[in-house]
């Protein structure tokens, strides 16, 4: 069963919440972060991407960058832009995009649960990315990045959440510049806090990492580096019931046809797919069907029988594409390291794929039917690993609205 706990969040004074809230550190380059934070001294990017306040060209993994993050965080607290809650609480966080809302519970999850496999993963992590977060946490004394966890719905918990939202006023409610609405409630009633904690202990068998594998892995290592710090045994997380979540498509562009002419490439595709020209951008509306954009033309690719097996990983459309196109035809064996492939989140739409290919920097684009949340659960339950860049969750949790300090 799952152990969660309330915590004394570091959060913005209400009048600063919109300016503080920033997109996650790992979806922005340093250049993009600098542009996004320009003219906004309250942006939490000054903490999560602190290289924007240092000379251009600095090594973003240098200790100077982490020290600057600490300096900026301390300044936010002393000014005061941020303040600490007076007692441990849970927090309800609702995000609304394009009329669709998803509501999660912000809490501290247990590193022990992660180590014991009760918090399940579906991706590999990279040591250099782990080390970056380890250094950031150790230097700032804070977990600034929120881990996005999913779990199977519990009706009683859904009821508690909906009642609290209906009966209480939010402490933050604003529309971000990208049109996503962010609303936060503080759950500060001891009886409600205790009941929520108990529900996870008795009714939730496990949680699943939807986004934030590196943040969890880093927190697990920090636990041992800061063995005397009780707070280091927990990590900042937001838990969403599965019914609230939608996974978007995560598409691919490839630089070249691996020495093949367009005709030869299409001939290879015909061996495992039914290939049909279509008159407009094609985003698949069913599994095992793909869109392809090549030389100003869209195609629909329908996988033929026998091109995939039914095990939890092979049946994914990202696997079918890899096993039948990217590796055998285009020569891309490892999507993690091959510079001939790039990944385009579905939030950017089909136009982004067209623009990439039309720029002549990329030769072909593929649109992919998204992984379902149940497929993610099945893969994690079977201790399998998804292909890289399989899932794109939107909307993204904002950094800075709720931070977990490792010291009070």
C-alpha positions in Angstrom: 0.0 0.0 0.0 1.1 3.6 -0.7 2.5 6.0 1.9 2.0 9.7 1.3 2.3 12.6 3.7 1.3 16.2 3.9 4.0 18.9 3.9 4.6 22.6 4.6 4.7 23.8 1.0 6.8 26.8 0.0 4.4 28.7 -2.2 3.9 32.2 -3.7 2.0 35.0 -2.1 -1.3 35.0 -4.0 -0.6 38.2 -5.9 2.6 36.7 -7.3 1.4 33.2 -8.2 0.9 33.8 -11.9 4.3 35.5 -12.3 6.1 32.9 -10.3 4.6 29.8 -11.9 6.9 28.5 -14.7 7.0 25.6 -17.1 9.0 22.6 -15.9 12.8 23.0 -16.1 13.2 20.0 -18.5 10.8 21.2 -21.3 12.8 24.4 -21.9 16.3 25.0 -23.2 18.4 27.7 -21.5 17.8 30.0 -24.4 14.0 29.4 -24.3 14.0 29.9 -20.5 15.8 33.2 -20.7 13.3 34.5 -23.3 10.3 33.3 -21.2 11.6 34.9 -18.0 12.6 38.2 -19.6 11.1 41.1 -17.8 9.7 38.9 -15.0 11.9 38.9 -11.9 9.4 36.7 -10.1 9.6 33.8 -12.6 10.6 30.5 -10.9 12.9 29.9 -13.9 15.4 32.0 -11.9 15.5 29.0 -9.6 15.1 26.0 -11.9 17.1 27.4 -14.8 19.3 29.8 -12.9 21.9 29.9 -15.7 19.7 32.5 -17.3 21.1 34.9 -14.7 24.7 34.1 -15.4 27.0 34.9 -18.4 26.1 33.2 -21.7 28.0 30.0 -22.4 28.4 28.9 -18.8 28.3 25.2 -18.2 24.8 24.6 -17.0 26.0 21.8 -14.8 28.6 23.9 -13.0 28.4 24.4 -9.3 28.0 28.1 -9.9 24.7 27.5 -11.5 23.4 25.6 -8.5 24.7 28.2 -6.2 22.9 30.9 -8.2 19.7 28.8 -7.9 20.1 28.8 -4.1 20.8 32.5 -4.0 17.7 33.3 -6.1 15.5 30.9 -4.0 16.6 32.6 -0.8 15.9 36.0 -2.3 12.4 34.9 -3.2 11.8 33.9 0.4 13.3 37.0 2.0 11.6 39.6 -0.2 9.0 37.9 0.4 7.6 36.4 -2.8 7.4 32.9 -1.4 6.4 31.8 2.1 6.2 28.5 3.9 2.9 27.0 5.1 2.4 27.1 8.9 1.6 23.4 9.2 1.7 20.2 6.9 -1.1 20.2 4.4 -2.2 18.5 1.3 -3.0 20.5 -1.8 -5.5 20.0 -4.6 -4.2 21.2 -8.0 -6.5 21.5 -11.0 -5.3 22.3 -14.5 -7.8 23.2 -17.2 -6.8 23.2 -20.9 -9.2 23.6 -23.9 -12.2 23.0 -21.6 -10.8 19.7 -20.1 -9.8 19.7 -16.5 -7.7 17.3 -14.5 -7.3 17.4 -10.7 -4.5 15.9 -8.7 -3.4 15.7 -5.1 -0.1 17.4 -4.2 1.8 15.6 -1.4 5.0 14.0 -0.5 5.5 10.5 -1.7 7.8 8.0 -0.1 11.3 7.1 -1.4 10.9 3.8 0.3 7.8 3.0 -1.8 9.9 3.8 -4.9 12.7 1.5 -3.8 10.3 -1.3 -3.0 8.6 -1.1 -6.4 5.3 0.3 -5.2 5.9 3.4 -7.3 6.3 1.9 -10.7 8.4 3.1 -13.6 8.4 2.6 -17.4 11.5 4.4 -18.5 15.2 4.2 -18.1 17.1 7.2 -16.6 20.4 8.8 -17.6 23.1 9.3 -15.0 24.0 12.8 -16.1 20.4 13.9 -15.8 20.1 12.3 -12.4 23.3 14.1 -11.2 22.0 17.4 -12.3 18.9 17.1 -10.1 20.9 15.7 -7.2 23.2 18.7 -7.3 20.2 21.1 -7.5 18.4 19.5 -4.6 21.5 19.3 -2.4 22.6 22.9 -3.1 19.1 24.6 -2.8 17.8 22.3 -0.1 14.6 22.1 -2.0 12.7 19.8 -4.4 11.5 22.2 -7.0 10.4 19.7 -9.6 7.1 18.0 -9.2 6.8 14.3 -10.0 3.6 13.4 -11.9 2.2 10.2 -10.6 -1.0 8.3 -11.7 -3.1 5.7 -9.9 -6.3 3.8 -10.4 -9.4 5.7 -9.2 -10.7 5.4 -5.7 -14.3 6.7 -5.5 -14.1 7.9 -2.0 -11.0 10.0 -2.7 -12.6 11.4 -5.8 -15.6 12.4 -3.6 -13.4 14.1 -1.0 -11.6 16.1 -3.7 -14.7 17.3 -5.4 -16.4 18.3 -2.1 -13.3 20.3 -1.0 -13.2 22.1 -4.4 -16.9 22.9 -4.1 -16.9 24.0 -0.5 -13.6 25.9 -0.2 -12.0 28.9 -1.9 -8.8 28.3 -3.9 -5.6 30.1 -2.8 -4.5 30.4 -6.4 -6.6 30.7 -9.6 -5.1 32.2 -12.7 -4.9 31.8 -16.5 -1.4 31.4 -17.7 -0.2 33.1 -20.9 -0.6 29.8 -22.8 -4.3 29.6 -22.0 -4.0 26.9 -19.3 -5.9 27.7 -16.0 -4.2 26.7 -12.7 -6.2 26.4 -9.5 -4.8 25.4 -6.1 -6.7 24.6 -2.9 -5.1 24.0 0.6 -6.4 21.0 2.4 -5.7 21.9 6.0 -8.4 20.0 8.0 -6.7 17.4 10.1 -9.5 14.8 9.8 -9.6 15.2 6.0 -5.8 14.9 5.9 -5.8 11.8 8.0 -8.5 10.2 5.9 -6.7 10.9 2.6 -3.5 9.4 4.1 -5.5 6.3 5.2 -7.2 5.8 1.8 -3.8 5.5 0.1 -2.6 3.1 2.7 -5.6 0.8 2.4 -7.0 1.3 -1.1 -4.2 2.2 -3.5 -1.9 -0.7 -4.3 0.7 1.3 -6.3 1.3 4.5 -8.2 2.8 4.9 -11.6 5.3 7.5 -12.8 3.7 9.4 -15.6 6.4 12.1 -15.9 9.5 12.7 -13.7 11.6 9.5 -13.7 14.8 11.5 -13.3 13.3 13.5 -10.4 12.4 10.4 -8.5 15.7 8.6 -9.2 17.5 11.7 -8.0 15.4 12.0 -4.8 16.2 8.3 -4.0 19.9 9.0 -4.2 19.6 12.3 -2.2 18.0 10.3 0.6 21.3 8.5 1.2 23.4 11.6 0.7 21.4 13.4 3.4 20.8 10.4 5.6 20.2 12.5 8.7 17.5 14.6 7.0 14.0 13.0 7.5 12.5 15.2 4.8 14.9 13.7 2.2 13.0 10.4 2.5 10.1 12.0 0.7 9.7 13.7 -2.7 7.3 16.2 -4.1 4.6 14.7 -6.2 1.2 15.2 -7.7 -1.1 12.2 -7.9 -3.8 12.0 -10.5 -6.5 9.4 -10.8 -6.3 7.6 -14.1 -9.8 8.9 -15.3 -8.4 12.4 -15.2 -5.5 11.9 -17.6 -5.1 12.1 -21.3 -1.9 11.0 -23.1 -1.1 12.9 -26.3 0.7 11.7 -29.3 4.5 11.9 -29.4 5.6 12.1 -33.0 8.9 11.6 -34.9 10.9 13.4 -37.6 13.9 11.8 -39.4 16.7 13.6 -41.2 17.1 11.3 -44.2 16.0 8.1 -45.8 19.1 6.2 -45.0 20.4 6.4 -48.6 17.1 5.3 -50.2 15.2 7.2 -52.9 11.7 8.1 -52.1 10.4 5.3 -54.4 12.7 2.7 -52.7 11.5 3.9 -49.3 7.9 3.6 -50.2 8.5 0.1 -51.7 10.0 -1.0 -48.4 7.0 0.4 -46.5 4.6 -1.6 -48.6 6.0 -4.8 -47.2 4.5 -4.3 -43.8 2.0 -1.5 -44.3 -0.9 -0.5 -46.5 0.3 2.8 -47.8 -2.4 5.3 -49.0 -2.0 9.0 -50.1 -4.4 11.3 -48.2 -5.3 14.9 -49.0 -4.6 16.5 -45.6 -2.6 16.1 -42.5 -3.3 12.7 -40.9 -3.4 12.2 -37.1 -4.3 8.6 -36.5 -7.7 8.0 -34.8 -7.1 4.3 -34.0 -4.2 2.1 -33.0 -1.8 0.6 -35.6 -2.4 3.4 -38.1 0.2 6.1 -38.8 0.5 9.4 -40.6 3.6 10.1 -42.7 4.6 13.4 -44.3 7.1 13.1 -47.1 7.9 15.6 -49.9 4.8 17.8 -49.3 2.5 14.7 -49.3 0.6 13.0 -46.4 0.2 9.3 -46.3 -1.8 6.9 -44.1 0.2 3.8 -43.1 -1.9 0.8 -41.8 0.1 -2.0 -40.2 -0.5 -5.3 -41.8 -1.3 -8.5 -39.8 1.9 -10.1 -38.5 3.9 -6.9 -38.1 3.6 -7.0 -34.3 3.0 -9.3 -31.4 0.6 -8.8 -28.5 3.0 -8.4 -25.6 2.6 -5.1 -23.7 5.6 -3.4 -25.4 5.5 -4.7 -29.0 1.8 -3.8 -29.4 2.5 -0.1 -28.8 2.5 1.9 -32.0 5.8 3.5 -31.1 7.2 0.0 -31.0 5.6 -1.0 -34.3 7.2 2.1 -36.0 10.6 1.3 -34.5 10.5 -2.4 -35.3 9.2 -2.1 -38.9 10.4 1.3 -40.1 12.9 3.2 -38.0 15.4 0.4 -37.5 15.1 -2.0 -40.5 14.5 0.7 -43.2 16.0 3.9 -41.8 18.8 2.4 -39.7 17.9 4.1 -36.4 18.7 1.5 -33.8 18.7 3.6 -30.6 16.3 6.5 -30.5 17.9 7.8 -27.4 21.3 8.5 -29.0 20.7 8.7 -32.7 20.9 12.4 -33.8 19.0 11.6 -37.1 15.7 11.5 -35.2 13.8 14.1 -33.2 10.6 14.0 -31.2 7.6 16.4 -31.4 5.1 16.5 -28.7 1.5 16.3 -29.9 0.7 19.7 -28.3 2.6 21.2 -31.3 0.2 19.8 -33.8 0.5 18.4 -37.3 1.7 21.8 -38.7 4.9 21.5 -36.7 5.7 18.2 -38.5 5.0 19.8 -41.9 7.2 22.8 -41.1 10.1 20.5 -40.0 10.0 18.6 -43.3 9.4 21.6 -45.5 12.4 23.3 -44.0 14.6 20.6 -45.7 16.4 19.9 -42.4 14.2 16.8 -41.9 13.1 14.4 -44.6 10.1 12.6 -43.2 7.7 12.9 -40.3 5.5 10.3 -38.6 2.4 10.9 -36.5 1.5 8.2 -34.0 -1.6 7.1 -32.2 -1.0 7.9 -28.5 -0.3 5.3 -25.8 -3.3 4.8 -23.4 -3.0 5.1 -19.7 -3.9 1.4 -19.3 -1.1 0.5 -21.7 1.3 2.5 -19.5 0.0 0.6 -16.4 0.3 -2.8 -18.1 3.9 -2.1 -19.1 4.9 -0.9 -15.6 3.1 -3.8 -14.0 5.0 -6.3 -16.1 8.3 -4.6 -15.3 8.9 -3.7 -18.9 10.3 -0.4 -20.3 8.6 1.7 -22.9 10.5 2.9 -26.0 11.9 6.4 -25.5 9.6 9.3 -25.9 6.4 7.2 -25.8 4.2 9.5 -23.8 3.4 13.2 -23.8 1.2 14.4 -21.0 -0.5 17.8 -21.3 -1.1 20.1 -19.5 2.2 20.3 -17.6 2.4 21.0 -13.9 3.9 24.4 -13.2 7.1 24.7 -11.1 7.1 27.2 -8.2 3.5 26.9 -7.1 4.3 24.3 -4.5 7.9 23.5 -3.4 9.1 20.9 -0.9 11.9 22.2 1.4 14.2 19.7 3.0 14.7 22.0 6.0 12.2 24.2 7.8 
